[in-house]
Amino acid sequence: MDDLSTPLSKVKGLGSAKEGTTHFWHQRLTALILIPLVLWFGFSIASMPVEHATLTGWVRQPVVAIALILLILSTFYHAQLGLQIVIEDYVSTHSTRTVSIILSNFMCLLFAIIGVVAVLKISLGS
């Protein structure tokens, strides 16, 4: 028998979730933010002696603490966006995909909170 449905009716409900563009731009924006932050962090760490007092003194500077918090938040948000794309593309089972995305989101959030709290504890002298 011939299928009498139109091509449009066959694909209705299978299209975009209307999030792809936003997700794409967030990933690109975090990548752009990370370029100067990673370069700054790498050169800063490479140019100082690796001593506890030196590193804690460096983190206690307000500009450094703010930049480190930005670096941590951008890194884990960018990672979360990338992991979501990889999981959506390569995990075929819906339930496994959903659980994997929830777990990766939770882990990225947890590590970001741990990093920010650590920077705040050092910078505030606690």
C-alpha positions as CSV (number, residue, x, y, z in Angstrom):
1,M,0.0,0.0,0.0
2,D,1.1,3.5,-0.7
3,D,1.7,5.9,2.2
4,L,-0.6,8.8,1.7
5,S,1.0,11.1,4.3
6,T,2.9,14.1,3.1
7,P,6.7,14.5,3.6
8,L,6.0,17.3,6.1
9,S,3.7,15.1,8.2
10,K,6.4,12.3,8.3
11,V,9.0,14.6,9.9
12,K,6.8,16.6,12.2
13,G,8.0,16.2,15.8
14,L,11.4,14.9,14.7
15,G,13.0,18.2,14.1
16,S,14.9,20.7,16.1
17,A,14.3,21.1,19.8
18,K,15.0,24.8,19.3
19,E,18.1,24.6,21.5
20,G,20.8,23.8,19.1
21,T,21.8,27.4,18.2
22,T,21.9,28.6,21.8
23,H,24.0,25.5,22.7
24,F,26.3,26.1,19.8
25,W,26.9,29.8,20.7
26,H,27.4,29.1,24.4
27,Q,30.1,26.6,23.5
28,R,31.8,29.0,21.2
29,L,31.6,31.9,23.7
30,T,33.1,29.8,26.5
31,A,35.8,28.7,24.2
32,L,36.6,32.3,23.4
33,I,36.6,33.2,27.1
34,L,38.9,30.3,27.9
35,I,41.6,31.2,25.4
36,P,43.0,34.3,27.3
37,L,42.2,32.7,30.7
38,V,44.1,29.5,30.0
39,L,47.0,31.5,28.5
40,W,47.1,33.8,31.6
41,F,46.9,30.9,34.0
42,G,49.6,28.8,32.2
43,F,52.1,31.7,31.9
44,S,51.4,32.7,35.5
45,I,52.0,29.3,37.0
46,A,55.0,28.7,34.8
47,S,56.7,31.9,35.8
48,M,56.4,31.5,39.6
49,P,58.2,29.1,41.9
50,V,56.0,26.2,43.1
51,E,55.8,27.0,46.8
52,H,52.8,26.9,49.0
53,A,53.3,30.4,50.3
54,T,53.9,31.9,46.8
55,L,50.8,30.2,45.3
56,T,48.5,31.1,48.2
57,G,49.8,34.7,48.1
58,W,49.1,34.8,44.4
59,V,45.5,33.5,44.8
60,R,44.8,36.0,47.6
61,Q,45.1,38.9,45.1
62,P,41.5,39.9,44.3
63,V,42.0,40.1,40.5
64,V,43.7,36.7,40.4
65,A,40.9,35.2,42.5
66,I,38.2,36.6,40.2
67,A,40.1,35.4,37.1
68,L,40.5,31.9,38.6
69,I,36.8,31.7,39.4
70,L,36.0,32.8,35.9
71,L,38.4,30.1,34.6
72,I,36.9,27.4,36.7
73,L,33.3,28.3,35.8
74,S,34.0,28.7,32.1
75,T,36.0,25.4,32.0
76,F,33.3,23.3,33.6
77,Y,30.4,24.9,31.7
78,H,32.3,24.4,28.5
79,A,33.0,20.8,29.5
80,Q,29.4,20.2,30.3
81,L,28.3,21.5,27.0
82,G,30.8,19.3,25.1
83,L,29.9,16.2,27.1
84,Q,26.3,16.7,26.4
85,I,26.9,16.8,22.7
86,V,29.1,13.7,22.8
87,I,26.5,11.8,24.9
88,E,23.6,12.9,22.6
89,D,25.6,11.8,19.5
90,Y,26.9,8.5,20.6
91,V,24.6,7.0,23.3
92,S,21.7,5.4,21.5
93,T,19.4,4.3,24.3
94,H,17.2,7.1,25.5
95,S,17.3,6.2,29.2
96,T,21.1,5.7,29.3
97,R,21.5,9.0,27.4
98,T,19.3,10.8,29.9
99,V,21.0,9.3,32.9
100,S,24.5,10.0,31.4
101,I,23.6,13.7,30.7
102,I,22.3,14.1,34.3
103,L,25.4,12.6,35.8
104,S,27.8,14.6,33.6
105,N,25.9,17.8,34.5
106,F,26.0,16.9,38.2
107,M,29.7,16.1,38.1
108,C,30.6,19.3,36.2
109,L,28.5,21.4,38.7
110,L,30.1,19.6,41.7
111,F,33.7,20.1,40.4
112,A,32.9,23.8,39.6
113,I,31.6,24.3,43.1
114,I,34.6,22.6,44.7
115,G,37.0,24.7,42.6
116,V,35.2,28.0,43.4
117,V,35.0,27.2,47.1
118,A,38.7,26.3,47.2
119,V,39.6,29.6,45.5
120,L,37.3,31.6,47.9
121,K,38.7,29.8,51.0
122,I,42.3,30.6,49.9
123,S,41.6,34.2,48.8
124,L,39.6,35.0,52.0
125,G,42.3,33.5,54.1
126,S,40.2,30.8,55.7
